[in-house]
């Protein structure tokens, strides 16, 4: 039986998200991972995204990737999966993604990449990353089957990726619980940030009629008002999703005692600050 999640554990999960996320987004922000994957013969950056992120799942159908990634519009995954596996293999994609991500981290972090703090952070992040329960966490479970790198920077990146996908699995569960679909999740996030949905990068490419239908559906449920912004109910829904996401992410850090957690925070802070300043690019 899992231990109850306290407010302090939720707060820890939120704090660690802010420190781990700049490392975890490297495959999607920096150029080196995409270039390494495209060197395998992939056609474009989205091929690289789907091949790199889905590789741990093996050669599964597009429907499986669509279900697990959750937030892509109908048909977007199928434009890349399974075609990417006609161009390369999951094993090659995993190796290229790691190589490119570590190269990007080394470039962005500069002198920080070779410090004792990276070694300590890698050890503690890895301890947390392999301690969380697997049940109901398909993306996280797939990554847990991969061998753990031994080189400190690679190990730190791998741990951050595990923690990110563990949190992501929980976030999908929170969205499903709240009745928010994948495209709706992007609209909800954009509007919560006071950005018109049509300008948000993950949905701006959709046909105006498609996006309008999504927003109309959210308006019918009282989440969006007539002016196109979130209602009180919409904002409360967003807050509940984020709170539940933190709660579901918290067990990953239960393996660390207070001293270890403080040490991990102290070692990650300068790394996250450097990465944030660069936009993890």
PyMOL commands that set and color helices and strands:
alter all, ss='L'
color gray80, all
select helices_A, chain A and resi 7-24+26-29+31-38+45-57+62-69+77-79+84-87+90-114+116-129+138-144+152-178+182-192+197-199+208-220+232-253+258-278
alter helices_A, ss='H'
color red, helices_A
deselect
rebuild
show_as cartoon
